[in-house]
Amino acid sequence: MSGSRLTRRRFLGTSAAAASSLALAGCGQFDFLGQRDNEVRDVLEKANDLTYRVQRQLLGDDWLAREFAESEVRQGQRPNGSTDPTTPEYMFLRQQNFADYRLELNGLVERPASLSLEELRNMPQRTQITRHDCVEGWSCIAKWTGVPLGYLLDQVGVKPQARYVVFRCFDNIERSPAGDVLYYESCDLIDARHTQTILAHAVNDAPLPVANGAPLRVRIERQLGYKMAKYVSSIELVDSFAGIAGGKGGYWEDRGYDWYAGI
């Protein structure tokens, strides 16, 4: 591949990283990212929706992200973003080596569940060697092991009106006057049921380290890294994002990032 060729991933990574850094730094020309009734923001959101629909039509629901040989895993998974949550709940679980951890599955499901880490490890597992593509522009190949999210959804029974899966997390990515702001993310049911979408508890044949999201993180291999929530505490099935944080489906999406980050 020519070094000058601009792939969609490189374009997304460069433009999104630049826009988000300027917005977070308080640059005036990006103030529209925080204005829900701004016409420019509305245009960008419609463009994101078009990208989502076109990519779904062109690639289909079942296309696979590239998987790699074990020889291509040359380093540990690079930590990024939040790497050491300090919420009391998480610190307690960490001290207990996550023995008391429970994954809560609720919302629009027939049979809400609360599962221990051991129960999750004893369910059907999938191992895959994939590339993590960060919106900042770097990539890292790692071997992930975990339970397919689709299997869990089948166990709890998804109600017909459910459209999205919301991942709520332990990591306090920032503090506000009201207290900790916890990370969250989401995906649609197509990506949730995809073969390569797993809840990973191990990386490179070892238990998931705290810096990489222990005890459980999401792997949605067809999307950029910020969609792969770490430190997952619960999973909720919903029909819309209304009333959830900023209403855009994720922590970074509430701050201007695309909800659909397909690559």
DRENKOL-217717 format. One record per residue (C-alpha): x, y, z negated; residue in three letters; residue number from 1; chain. Coordinates in nm, 2 decimals, always signed. Each point is the difference from the previous one (the first is absolute). Layout:
# residues N
{{X,Y,Z},"ALA",NUM,"A"},
...
//
This chain:
# residues 263
{{+0.00,+0.00,+0.00},"MET",1,"A"},
{{+0.13,+0.34,+0.09},"SER",2,"A"},
{{+0.10,+0.22,-0.30},"GLY",3,"A"},
{{-0.20,+0.29,+0.14},"SER",4,"A"},
{{-0.33,-0.20,+0.03},"ARG",5,"A"},
{{-0.26,+0.13,-0.25},"LEU",6,"A"},
{{-0.21,-0.29,-0.13},"THR",7,"A"},
{{-0.34,+0.06,-0.17},"ARG",8,"A"},
{{+0.15,-0.11,-0.33},"ARG",9,"A"},
{{+0.29,+0.25,+0.03},"ARG",10,"A"},
{{-0.23,+0.28,+0.10},"PHE",11,"A"},
{{-0.24,-0.08,-0.29},"LEU",12,"A"},
{{+0.29,-0.02,-0.25},"GLY",13,"A"},
{{+0.17,+0.32,+0.11},"THR",14,"A"},
{{-0.31,+0.21,+0.03},"SER",15,"A"},
{{-0.18,-0.12,-0.31},"ALA",16,"A"},
{{+0.31,+0.02,-0.21},"ALA",17,"A"},
{{+0.06,+0.35,+0.12},"ALA",18,"A"},
{{-0.36,+0.12,-0.04},"ALA",19,"A"},
{{-0.03,-0.16,-0.35},"SER",20,"A"},
{{+0.32,+0.15,-0.13},"SER",21,"A"},
{{-0.09,+0.34,+0.12},"LEU",22,"A"},
{{-0.35,-0.03,-0.15},"ALA",23,"A"},
{{+0.13,-0.13,-0.33},"LEU",24,"A"},
{{+0.25,+0.28,-0.01},"ALA",25,"A"},
{{-0.28,+0.26,+0.03},"GLY",26,"A"},
{{+0.07,+0.12,+0.36},"CYS",27,"A"},
{{-0.28,+0.23,+0.09},"GLY",28,"A"},
{{-0.06,-0.12,+0.35},"GLN",29,"A"},
{{-0.10,-0.35,-0.13},"PHE",30,"A"},
{{-0.25,+0.13,-0.26},"ASP",31,"A"},
{{-0.27,-0.14,+0.22},"PHE",32,"A"},
{{+0.09,-0.36,-0.11},"LEU",33,"A"},
{{-0.17,+0.08,-0.33},"GLY",34,"A"},
{{-0.30,+0.18,+0.15},"GLN",35,"A"},
{{-0.28,-0.25,+0.07},"ARG",36,"A"},
{{-0.20,+0.24,+0.22},"ASP",37,"A"},
{{+0.30,+0.12,+0.20},"ASN",38,"A"},
{{-0.06,-0.04,+0.38},"GLU",39,"A"},
{{+0.37,-0.10,+0.07},"VAL",40,"A"},
{{-0.02,-0.27,-0.26},"ARG",41,"A"},
{{-0.33,-0.12,+0.14},"ASP",42,"A"},
{{+0.17,-0.04,+0.35},"VAL",43,"A"},
{{+0.29,-0.20,-0.15},"LEU",44,"A"},
{{-0.24,-0.23,-0.18},"GLU",45,"A"},
{{-0.20,-0.06,+0.32},"LYS",46,"A"},
{{+0.33,-0.08,+0.18},"ALA",47,"A"},
{{+0.08,-0.25,-0.27},"ASN",48,"A"},
{{-0.34,-0.17,+0.04},"ASP",49,"A"},
{{+0.06,-0.02,+0.38},"LEU",50,"A"},
{{+0.34,-0.16,-0.06},"THR",51,"A"},
{{-0.16,-0.25,-0.23},"TYR",52,"A"},
{{-0.27,-0.10,+0.25},"ARG",53,"A"},
{{+0.23,-0.01,+0.30},"VAL",54,"A"},
{{+0.26,-0.21,-0.17},"GLN",55,"A"},
{{-0.26,-0.24,-0.12},"ARG",56,"A"},
{{-0.13,-0.03,+0.35},"GLN",57,"A"},
{{+0.34,-0.04,+0.17},"LEU",58,"A"},
{{+0.16,-0.24,-0.25},"LEU",59,"A"},
{{-0.30,-0.18,-0.14},"GLY",60,"A"},
{{-0.07,-0.11,-0.36},"ASP",61,"A"},
{{+0.24,-0.29,-0.01},"ASP",62,"A"},
{{+0.33,+0.12,+0.15},"TRP",63,"A"},
{{+0.30,-0.08,-0.23},"LEU",64,"A"},
{{+0.28,+0.23,-0.12},"ALA",65,"A"},
{{+0.34,-0.14,+0.10},"ARG",66,"A"},
{{+0.15,-0.26,-0.23},"GLU",67,"A"},
{{+0.37,-0.05,-0.03},"PHE",68,"A"},
{{+0.26,-0.27,-0.07},"ALA",69,"A"},
{{+0.13,-0.04,-0.36},"GLU",70,"A"},
{{+0.34,+0.09,+0.13},"SER",71,"A"},
{{-0.12,+0.35,+0.07},"GLU",72,"A"},
{{-0.07,+0.07,-0.37},"VAL",73,"A"},
{{+0.32,+0.18,-0.07},"ARG",74,"A"},
{{-0.08,+0.20,-0.31},"GLN",75,"A"},
{{-0.25,+0.03,-0.28},"GLY",76,"A"},
{{-0.33,+0.18,+0.07},"GLN",77,"A"},
{{+0.07,+0.37,-0.04},"ARG",78,"A"},
{{-0.20,+0.16,-0.28},"PRO",79,"A"},
{{-0.19,+0.32,+0.09},"ASN",80,"A"},
{{-0.25,+0.23,-0.16},"GLY",81,"A"},
{{-0.10,-0.09,-0.35},"SER",82,"A"},
{{+0.25,-0.25,-0.14},"THR",83,"A"},
{{-0.06,-0.01,-0.38},"ASP",84,"A"},
{{-0.36,+0.08,-0.11},"PRO",85,"A"},
{{-0.03,+0.14,-0.35},"THR",86,"A"},
{{-0.37,-0.04,-0.07},"THR",87,"A"},
{{-0.06,-0.17,-0.34},"PRO",88,"A"},
{{-0.19,-0.29,+0.17},"GLU",89,"A"},
{{+0.28,-0.08,+0.24},"TYR",90,"A"},
{{+0.28,+0.04,-0.26},"MET",91,"A"},
{{-0.18,-0.25,-0.23},"PHE",92,"A"},
{{-0.04,-0.25,+0.28},"LEU",93,"A"},
{{+0.36,+0.04,+0.10},"ARG",94,"A"},
{{+0.12,-0.07,-0.36},"GLN",95,"A"},
{{-0.20,-0.32,+0.00},"GLN",96,"A"},
{{+0.15,-0.10,+0.34},"ASN",97,"A"},
{{-0.35,+0.04,+0.14},"PHE",98,"A"},
{{-0.13,-0.30,-0.19},"ALA",99,"A"},
{{-0.32,+0.19,-0.08},"ASP",100,"A"},
{{-0.05,+0.15,+0.35},"TYR",101,"A"},
{{-0.34,-0.04,+0.16},"ARG",102,"A"},
{{-0.10,+0.09,+0.35},"LEU",103,"A"},
{{-0.35,+0.13,+0.00},"GLU",104,"A"},
{{-0.22,-0.05,+0.31},"LEU",105,"A"},
{{-0.32,+0.19,+0.00},"ASN",106,"A"},
{{-0.23,+0.24,+0.18},"GLY",107,"A"},
{{-0.21,-0.14,+0.29},"LEU",108,"A"},
{{+0.07,-0.36,-0.07},"VAL",109,"A"},
{{-0.23,-0.29,-0.10},"GLU",110,"A"},
{{+0.23,-0.15,-0.27},"ARG",111,"A"},
{{+0.23,+0.26,-0.17},"PRO",112,"A"},
{{+0.32,-0.16,-0.12},"ALA",113,"A"},
{{+0.29,+0.05,-0.24},"SER",114,"A"},
{{+0.31,-0.20,+0.09},"LEU",115,"A"},
{{+0.33,-0.05,-0.17},"SER",116,"A"},
{{+0.33,+0.01,+0.18},"LEU",117,"A"},
{{+0.04,-0.38,-0.06},"GLU",118,"A"},
{{-0.35,-0.06,+0.16},"GLU",119,"A"},
{{+0.10,+0.21,+0.30},"LEU",120,"A"},
{{+0.33,-0.19,+0.04},"ARG",121,"A"},
{{-0.19,-0.33,+0.00},"ASN",122,"A"},
{{-0.23,+0.10,+0.28},"MET",123,"A"},
{{+0.09,-0.06,+0.37},"PRO",124,"A"},
{{+0.31,+0.20,+0.09},"GLN",125,"A"},
{{+0.15,+0.15,+0.31},"ARG",126,"A"},
{{+0.37,+0.09,+0.05},"THR",127,"A"},
{{+0.10,+0.24,+0.28},"GLN",128,"A"},
{{+0.31,+0.19,+0.10},"ILE",129,"A"},
{{-0.10,+0.34,+0.13},"THR",130,"A"},
{{+0.13,+0.35,+0.04},"ARG",131,"A"},
{{-0.11,+0.28,-0.23},"HIS",132,"A"},
{{-0.03,+0.32,+0.20},"ASP",133,"A"},
{{+0.00,+0.32,-0.22},"CYS",134,"A"},
{{-0.16,+0.32,+0.11},"VAL",135,"A"},
{{+0.34,+0.16,-0.09},"GLU",136,"A"},
{{+0.16,-0.18,+0.29},"GLY",137,"A"},
{{+0.19,-0.29,-0.15},"TRP",138,"A"},
{{-0.07,-0.37,+0.02},"SER",139,"A"},
{{+0.08,-0.31,-0.20},"CYS",140,"A"},
{{-0.05,-0.37,+0.07},"ILE",141,"A"},
{{-0.10,-0.22,-0.29},"ALA",142,"A"},
{{-0.16,-0.34,-0.08},"LYS",143,"A"},
{{-0.34,+0.03,-0.18},"TRP",144,"A"},
{{-0.20,-0.26,-0.18},"THR",145,"A"},
{{-0.36,+0.04,-0.13},"GLY",146,"A"},
{{-0.36,-0.10,+0.02},"VAL",147,"A"},
{{-0.19,+0.10,+0.32},"PRO",148,"A"},
{{-0.24,+0.28,-0.08},"LEU",149,"A"},
{{-0.26,-0.16,+0.22},"GLY",150,"A"},
{{+0.00,-0.31,-0.22},"TYR",151,"A"},
{{-0.08,+0.21,-0.31},"LEU",152,"A"},
{{-0.28,+0.17,+0.19},"LEU",153,"A"},
{{-0.15,-0.33,+0.08},"ASP",154,"A"},
{{+0.01,-0.11,-0.36},"GLN",155,"A"},
{{-0.18,+0.31,-0.13},"VAL",156,"A"},
{{-0.25,+0.03,+0.29},"GLY",157,"A"},
{{-0.01,+0.33,+0.19},"VAL",158,"A"},
{{-0.34,+0.16,+0.01},"LYS",159,"A"},
{{-0.13,+0.10,+0.35},"PRO",160,"A"},
{{+0.01,+0.38,-0.07},"GLN",161,"A"},
{{+0.37,+0.00,-0.09},"ALA",162,"A"},
{{+0.23,+0.17,+0.25},"ARG",163,"A"},
{{+0.33,+0.07,-0.18},"TYR",164,"A"},
{{+0.23,-0.15,-0.26},"VAL",165,"A"},
{{+0.15,+0.24,-0.25},"VAL",166,"A"},
{{+0.32,-0.08,-0.19},"PHE",167,"A"},
{{+0.03,+0.18,-0.34},"ARG",168,"A"},
{{+0.34,+0.01,-0.15},"CYS",169,"A"},
{{+0.18,+0.04,-0.33},"PHE",170,"A"},
{{+0.26,+0.25,+0.12},"ASP",171,"A"},
{{-0.04,+0.36,-0.11},"ASN",172,"A"},
{{+0.14,+0.17,+0.31},"ILE",173,"A"},
{{-0.05,+0.35,-0.15},"GLU",174,"A"},
{{-0.15,+0.18,-0.29},"ARG",175,"A"},
{{-0.27,+0.26,+0.00},"SER",176,"A"},
{{-0.15,+0.21,-0.28},"PRO",177,"A"},
{{-0.26,-0.27,-0.03},"ALA",178,"A"},
{{+0.26,-0.27,-0.05},"GLY",179,"A"},
{{+0.16,-0.27,+0.22},"ASP",180,"A"},
{{-0.09,-0.02,+0.37},"VAL",181,"A"},
{{+0.01,-0.37,+0.09},"LEU",182,"A"},
{{+0.08,-0.13,+0.35},"TYR",183,"A"},
{{-0.26,-0.16,+0.21},"TYR",184,"A"},
{{-0.04,-0.13,+0.36},"GLU",185,"A"},
{{-0.25,-0.17,+0.22},"SER",186,"A"},
{{-0.05,-0.19,+0.32},"CYS",187,"A"},
{{-0.29,-0.12,+0.21},"ASP",188,"A"},
{{-0.13,-0.36,-0.01},"LEU",189,"A"},
{{+0.18,-0.08,+0.33},"ILE",190,"A"},
{{+0.34,+0.07,-0.15},"ASP",191,"A"},
{{-0.10,-0.15,-0.34},"ALA",192,"A"},
{{-0.08,-0.34,+0.17},"ARG",193,"A"},
{{+0.30,+0.01,+0.23},"HIS",194,"A"},
{{+0.23,-0.31,-0.02},"THR",195,"A"},
{{+0.30,+0.21,-0.10},"GLN",196,"A"},
{{-0.18,+0.21,-0.27},"THR",197,"A"},
{{+0.10,-0.14,-0.34},"ILE",198,"A"},
{{+0.03,+0.09,-0.36},"LEU",199,"A"},
{{+0.37,-0.06,-0.05},"ALA",200,"A"},
{{+0.15,-0.11,-0.33},"HIS",201,"A"},
{{+0.34,-0.10,+0.13},"ALA",202,"A"},
{{+0.26,+0.15,+0.23},"VAL",203,"A"},
{{+0.31,-0.18,+0.15},"ASN",204,"A"},
{{-0.08,-0.31,-0.21},"ASP",205,"A"},
{{-0.01,+0.18,-0.33},"ALA",206,"A"},
{{-0.27,+0.15,-0.22},"PRO",207,"A"},
{{-0.09,+0.35,+0.11},"LEU",208,"A"},
{{+0.22,+0.25,-0.18},"PRO",209,"A"},
{{-0.16,+0.30,-0.17},"VAL",210,"A"},
{{+0.16,+0.24,+0.25},"ALA",211,"A"},
{{-0.18,-0.18,+0.28},"ASN",212,"A"},
{{-0.34,-0.01,-0.17},"GLY",213,"A"},
{{-0.02,-0.28,-0.25},"ALA",214,"A"},
{{-0.20,-0.19,-0.08},"PRO",215,"A"},
{{-0.20,+0.03,+0.32},"LEU",216,"A"},
{{+0.01,+0.21,+0.32},"ARG",217,"A"},
{{-0.19,+0.01,+0.32},"VAL",218,"A"},
{{+0.16,-0.09,+0.34},"ARG",219,"A"},
{{-0.20,+0.12,+0.30},"ILE",220,"A"},
{{+0.27,-0.07,+0.26},"GLU",221,"A"},
{{-0.17,+0.18,+0.29},"ARG",222,"A"},
{{+0.02,+0.34,-0.18},"GLN",223,"A"},
{{+0.26,+0.24,-0.13},"LEU",224,"A"},
{{+0.14,-0.04,-0.35},"GLY",225,"A"},
{{-0.21,+0.25,-0.19},"TYR",226,"A"},
{{-0.30,-0.23,+0.06},"LYS",227,"A"},
{{+0.16,-0.28,-0.19},"MET",228,"A"},
{{-0.09,+0.09,-0.35},"ALA",229,"A"},
{{+0.22,-0.12,-0.29},"LYS",230,"A"},
{{-0.09,-0.08,-0.37},"TYR",231,"A"},
{{-0.35,-0.10,+0.10},"VAL",232,"A"},
{{-0.24,-0.01,-0.30},"SER",233,"A"},
{{-0.33,-0.06,+0.17},"SER",234,"A"},
{{-0.18,-0.05,+0.34},"ILE",235,"A"},
{{-0.33,+0.16,+0.07},"GLU",236,"A"},
{{-0.23,-0.06,+0.30},"LEU",237,"A"},
{{-0.19,+0.31,+0.10},"VAL",238,"A"},
{{-0.22,+0.13,+0.28},"ASP",239,"A"},
{{+0.17,+0.35,+0.01},"SER",240,"A"},
{{+0.27,+0.21,-0.17},"PHE",241,"A"},
{{-0.24,+0.26,-0.13},"ALA",242,"A"},
{{+0.06,+0.06,-0.37},"GLY",243,"A"},
{{+0.34,-0.17,+0.00},"ILE",244,"A"},
{{+0.27,+0.26,-0.08},"ALA",245,"A"},
{{+0.02,+0.24,+0.30},"GLY",246,"A"},
{{-0.23,-0.21,+0.22},"GLY",247,"A"},
{{+0.25,-0.09,+0.27},"LYS",248,"A"},
{{+0.09,-0.35,-0.09},"GLY",249,"A"},
{{+0.34,+0.04,-0.15},"GLY",250,"A"},
{{+0.24,+0.21,-0.21},"TYR",251,"A"},
{{+0.19,+0.13,+0.30},"TRP",252,"A"},
{{-0.30,+0.02,+0.22},"GLU",253,"A"},
{{-0.16,+0.24,-0.25},"ASP",254,"A"},
{{+0.31,+0.21,+0.06},"ARG",255,"A"},
{{-0.01,+0.00,+0.38},"GLY",256,"A"},
{{+0.14,-0.33,+0.12},"TYR",257,"A"},
{{-0.20,-0.22,+0.25},"ASP",258,"A"},
{{-0.22,-0.26,-0.15},"TRP",259,"A"},
{{+0.08,-0.24,+0.28},"TYR",260,"A"},
{{+0.37,-0.05,+0.03},"ALA",261,"A"},
{{+0.02,-0.28,+0.25},"GLY",262,"A"},
{{+0.33,-0.07,+0.17},"ILE",263,"A"},
//
